[in-house]
Amino acid sequence: MQKLFRNTGTTIIGAIIFLVIISFGVQVQVVAPDNVKIMLNHRYKTYSAPSCLNPNLKYNTADYEVSTLGEARVLKYEPDSICTEEEIFPARSLFSHYILEKLGIVKPLKKWNDDGTWNL
């Protein structure tokens, strides 16, 4: 009976070690939530991440509206640039980092807060 428990314990520990090793190779796509704040451009039917707007340019404010990514998706607007795409779909996170983030051990990689504001 003790041998059975010893073998089962070894199997469980081996499985945990295997899962930890595998988790370092698996990536998870981090995607902005629907409530993240963006700028809609109604003239061109596009949207921009705030950090992608050039502060040196003068924008026609009549063309822009502060809204959410969810609204842009409903309107079927497209990202206005590669910059916006990279901000909205910023990175792939290792599954191990994702788990540690959910446990509160490491900081999130995401560029936005739960309320939709950006970590600029």
Protein Blocks (a to p, Z undefined) as FASTA:
>chain_A
ZZmmmmmmmmmmmmmmmmmmmmmmpccdddddfklccdddfklopaddfklpcfkbccdf
klpccddfklmmmnopacfbfklmmmmmmbacdfklmmmmmnomaccfbfbdfkopacZZ
